[in-house]
Each structure stands twice: as structure tokens, then as C-alpha cells.
Amino acid sequence: MEKYTEQEQTRRESLKKIQDLGINPYPAEEYKTNATSQEIKEGFKKKSVCLAGRIMSRRIMGKASFIELKDFKGKIQVYINRDEICPKEDKTMYNDVFKKYLDIGDIIGVEGDIFTTKVGEISVRAKKIKILSKSIKPLPVVKTDTEGKIYDDFKNTELRYRQRSIDLIVNENSWDVFEKRTEIYNHIRTLLNKEGYMEVETPILQSVAGGAAAKPFITHHNSLDIPLYLRIANELYLKRLIVGGKEGVYEFAKDFRNEGMDKTHNPEFTMLELYVAYKDYHWMMKFIENVFEKTVKSVCGKTVIKYGNTEINFKGPYKKISFFESIKKETGDDISKMTEQELFKYCKSKKIETKKSMGRGKLFDAVFGFFCEKKLIQPTYITNYPIEMSPLTKKHRTEEGLTERFELFINGKEIANAYSEQNNPIEQRESFKEQMKLANKGDDEAMLIDNDFLKALEYGMPPTSGIGIGMDRLTMILTNKKSIQDVLFFPQMKPENK
């Protein structure tokens, strides 16, 4: 049998009392409003208004009371007089329903007139009240004792992530982050649409987990009797659309990677991937720099923003340094020609953690991550990655052993990854075969061969540049948040009983 707290039990009893009076506390019909709290405060033209919202506080003073009503746009004070809402002899709606059975958290509709109190506060004088949803679980109500200690302020981060609905109700600024997130997406989408690029959707369930080096989530399709993967990237499908004849395609994609969780990693995350025909990675640097600069200016009002105690300048041009140059700058060592065994020894000497399954590419990446990433605070392009780290990228046109790839780092984290895309189907197949060797060696993040993608590539893909942008990380920076969980409505959480 489910156990209730004393307050929960009391609210259930109030619910029953309301129903016994013949009032439906969960009506199905539309409740038509004609104003919001914000419109009323900004000078709503009509005197009579109808609005709806949640009771956030109340002060009962005999025949008259005040409540604070919260709607979609803010809060407003409502004055409730017993004789106004109960003009006839029957005062049940006020004496019983309002005073006894309504609670903080209940959602009501109010019809009334706008007026200004003696202290100058714009308020609504209620004429009618309608119960729209009875809350049977109490909201946290912030209280301060005589010593100034605050209770029930719902600031515990784990509770906020687990119970996001309550967080959004009681914490004034919680919606701000998510509204800004939507604004970031909408601005970038507008910029891409103006260029004539097409927003598309590609499969989330894929027969081959491709397009990135990551461990996938796997499931089984009963009807087809085949394994399927939650996508780790949508790159290979988008490039098939470029083969099909579109100039540019993009997708805000939910991707899934079965990896660890920390302040910048969630197993489900959002990537923006964009592919444009007849372009290369040099063009993409300039293009995305322009997109970021305009987006930050639009969303934040300026291109220099504060992140923690650091100022980050999104005004281009961004600094560029090649992959091996950045390592040499921090260590004094040129590791570009080291063999796999030499790299293992080098990592051991520097106390860099490695695994036996790691190939040359992952060893390079480990060194870079250990020495360089955290130093890249201002927007910086790391360019010209080694072939072993870039199986989907064209070989560099002049530098042996390197590729035409860049990653954009901001505040010590990778925000974007871009290539001059490999469009030679023969070389692409060889790169996949090298990945399979790593998989056979025990690398569970190595790419699999995607024959359907290769078949499409064999029909001919124009020279193309592509980029993937971590939208959650970008949102973290533009909203000044330290954890990815702060910018996701419902981040993945460890079960409470574990």
C-alpha cells in the first residue's frame, strides 16, 4: 500500500471534499484566457481579464485574501473578496473551497478586473474562480527562520535534475537556460536556411553504428531478427544525401554513445551536423566562425561573453594551430613519426593512461588530450590531424600522413569537428578495413564497415565539407553552466536505489 506524508494525505482529503461539493477539480473543457500576467503589468487595454495559473503563495485575512498566481509569463497578485466571488447567500466557494481546500500548487482560472493597490501594485480583483487542476503533492515552499537560515529552497542539483518539473516551477531562472537553448538553435537554423541548406531527418536506429569512433547502444529488432544500434552519428546518412544531389543538408540529431558520464558527457546528446557540396575544410572554418559570431551576438548581445571568471571572445578570426605543433608547443616533443610501441613508451613516461587495444591514432589523441586540450580557452582551430585519427577524412593535399580536418576547441573542450570529406570510395574502404583491424584488436569504439554508404560513395560524391557541433556544450558556454546536466531537461541519472 502506498504511503503518503501528512500533507499528501490532507490534500487527498481536500480533493474528496471538493468532489463531494459537486466540483470537478480536473475539468476537460477548454479554459479561455485573454491575458497574461506580463500583458496586465505592461498595460493591458481591457479592464476585465481572464487568466490562469498556479497558486504560488496566499494570505488569508478573513473575508479577503491575496494570492500570487504564476502563469506562462510571470506572476501577478490576485485579490479575492468573499462577497465578490460569492455575491449570493451561499459563501461555500470562499469559506470552504478557497479557504479550506485550495492549496499552494493548485492551478486555477480567474476572471476579474485590473486595479492598482494602495502601494502601487498592479493586481487582479477576482470575480470568478475555477479550479483547473488540484495539486495533491505539496511544492517546496522556501522558508527563512529567525536566524536567517533558508529551508526547502530546492537548490540541490541532483533533486533538480531528477524532478525537473518542480525545478521549473519553483526556481525563477530555471526556464531561462532552456529558452536560451531554443534561441541558439533557432538562430543557427535561420542562418542555415538562409543559405539554402535543407534540414533533414535520418534514422536513429541503424544497422551499422558508423560516422564516429564510439561505443554504441545495441538492441534487437524482433520482426527482422537483426541487431540494431542507436546512432552514434548521422554523418554517413547525410553524405548519402549529398550523393543524391543536394547542395547542403543539416540535422539537429539526437546521438547516443555508451560511454562514461561527467560534466561534459551524457549518453544522449544533440549534435548539429552540416554537409555542403563543393567546399573544403578551409571554407568551413570561415563559415562556422561567422555562424558562431552572429549567433553569440544575437543570443548574448555581444561577442565577448563571461564564462565563470573567464572572458571568451567569439569575434573572428579564430586562432589556428596544427595538431602536432600544439603538442610540440606544450611538450617540446615531436611525436609525429613515433611508432605505436614508441607511443606506448612515451605515454608511460608521461603517466598518460593507455589500453592495450589502443592504436596509433588513439595514442596520439591521448597525448593531445593530456597536454593540450585544457589550455585551449579562446576559440581555437586544431588542424591537420594524423590519418590514423581521421578515417572519414581526405588526405592532406600537401602534408604526408595528415588529413584535412580541424576541431574547434573552446574553454578546453571540443565543440566542433570538421573535415574535407573523403569522397574516394576505394580509399574509404581501406580506411574502414584499418578500423576493423582495431576492432579485432579489442577496440570497441572502432568503426564498422558500412557497405551501403560505400555503395553510395561509388556513384560519386562531389568534394564536400562537413562539420559536427556539440550543441549541448555550446549551450553550456553561452548560458554559463558548468555541467551538461544543467542544459538538458532530463539528463540521464543513476537510479536512486543504487
PyMOL commands that set and color helices and strands:
alter all, ss='L'
color gray80, all
select helices_A, chain A and resi 6-20+37-41+82-85+92-101+157-162+164-170+174-194+235-243+281-300+323-331+340-349+360-371+373-375+387-389+425-440+451-458+471-478+484-487
alter helices_A, ss='H'
color red, helices_A
select strands_A, chain A and resi 48-61+64-71+74-81+107-116+122-133+143-144+150-151+198-199+205-206+218-221+226-230+248-256+268-277+304-307+310-313+319-322+380-383+405-410+413-420+464-470
alter strands_A, ss='S'
color yellow, strands_A
deselect
rebuild
show_as cartoon
